[in-house]
Amino acid sequence: MKDGLLTERQKEVLRYRKQGMTQQQIADLINTSKANVCTIEKSATENIRRARETLDFVNTLDAKELCTITAEEDLLDAINTIYEEAERRGIKVRYDTVSLINRVKAANPDKIHARYIQSTIQVFINDKGDLFFE
């Protein structure tokens, strides 16, 4: 019985992968097949993705829509828009420019290429200045 979203075996495989081990090395170490390690890792990754989506939903419950970043917009211009819209609403963004760029990129890896937005990103903010993206 698992207490969290990951089984002990999933945690073990993820720890070994974090250490840089290949799936074959892990399979040899835990006496299973490479295919089984692949399945375990894939299930763990999916559980983590679903957990993140759930957390994003919960975090946006008390957040208000701040702005929309449009496709083909320069990321630096988008960051300025976020700061300007937050200031207009009297909310101080909790992140400096570099941290905010990294946060936008991390939350939207498939929507940003180089410095340009590839598809629309909705930006939400709560009263504490935390930002969330959809």
C-alpha positions in Angstrom: 0.0 0.0 0.0 1.4 3.4 -0.9 1.0 6.5 1.2 1.6 9.0 -1.6 1.3 9.1 -5.4 4.4 7.1 -6.0 5.1 3.5 -5.0 8.3 2.7 -3.2 9.5 1.0 -6.4 8.8 4.2 -8.4 10.7 6.3 -5.9 13.6 3.9 -6.1 13.8 4.0 -9.9 13.5 7.8 -9.9 16.3 8.1 -7.3 18.6 5.9 -9.4 17.7 7.9 -12.6 18.4 11.1 -10.8 21.9 9.7 -10.0 22.4 9.3 -13.8 21.9 5.5 -14.0 20.5 4.0 -17.2 17.4 1.9 -17.2 19.5 -1.2 -17.9 21.8 -0.4 -14.9 18.7 0.0 -12.7 17.2 -3.2 -14.0 20.3 -5.1 -13.2 20.5 -3.6 -9.7 16.9 -4.3 -8.7 16.7 -7.7 -10.6 14.1 -6.9 -13.2 13.9 -6.2 -16.9 14.7 -2.9 -18.6 11.2 -2.9 -20.0 9.8 -3.1 -16.4 12.0 -0.2 -15.3 10.8 1.8 -18.3 7.2 1.0 -17.3 7.8 2.0 -13.7 9.5 5.2 -14.7 6.7 6.1 -17.1 4.0 5.5 -14.5 5.9 7.6 -12.0 6.3 10.4 -14.4 2.6 10.3 -15.3 1.7 10.4 -11.6 4.0 13.4 -11.1 2.4 15.2 -14.1 -1.1 14.6 -12.7 -0.1 15.8 -9.3 1.4 19.0 -10.8 -1.8 19.6 -12.7 -3.9 19.2 -9.5 -1.6 21.5 -7.6 -1.8 24.1 -10.4 -5.6 23.9 -10.2 -5.7 24.3 -6.4 -3.2 27.2 -6.5 -5.3 29.1 -9.1 -8.5 28.8 -7.0 -7.7 32.1 -5.2 -5.9 33.6 -8.2 -7.3 36.1 -10.6 -6.6 36.3 -14.3 -3.9 38.9 -14.8 -3.2 38.9 -18.5 -2.8 36.9 -21.7 0.6 36.4 -23.3 0.0 36.0 -27.0 1.8 33.9 -29.6 4.8 35.4 -31.2 5.3 37.9 -28.4 8.9 38.4 -27.2 9.3 36.8 -23.7 10.9 40.0 -22.3 8.0 42.1 -23.5 5.6 39.5 -21.9 7.5 39.8 -18.6 7.1 43.6 -18.7 3.4 43.2 -19.4 3.0 40.9 -16.3 4.7 43.5 -14.1 2.7 46.4 -15.5 -0.6 44.5 -15.1 0.2 43.5 -11.6 1.2 47.0 -10.6 -2.0 48.4 -12.2 -3.9 46.0 -9.9 -1.8 47.0 -6.9 -0.2 43.6 -6.5 3.6 43.2 -6.2 4.9 40.2 -8.1 7.1 38.0 -5.9 9.7 37.3 -8.5 12.6 39.4 -9.9 12.9 39.4 -13.7 15.3 36.5 -14.1 13.2 34.3 -11.7 10.0 35.2 -13.5 11.5 34.4 -16.9 12.6 31.0 -15.5 9.2 30.4 -13.9 7.3 31.2 -17.1 9.7 28.9 -19.1 9.5 26.1 -16.6 5.7 26.2 -16.5 5.3 26.4 -20.2 8.1 24.4 -21.9 6.1 23.6 -25.0 4.8 27.1 -25.5 8.2 29.0 -25.6 11.0 28.7 -28.1 14.1 30.8 -27.6 12.7 34.2 -26.6 9.4 33.9 -28.3 6.0 32.7 -27.2 4.7 29.9 -29.5 1.1 29.7 -28.2 -1.1 31.7 -25.9 -0.4 31.6 -22.1 -3.0 32.7 -19.5 -1.4 34.4 -16.5 -3.0 34.3 -13.1 -1.9 36.1 -9.9 -3.0 35.8 -6.3 -3.0 38.5 -3.6 0.5 37.3 -2.4 2.0 38.0 -5.9 2.4 34.3 -6.8 1.9 33.7 -10.5 0.3 30.7 -12.2 0.0 29.8 -15.9 -2.5 28.0 -18.0 
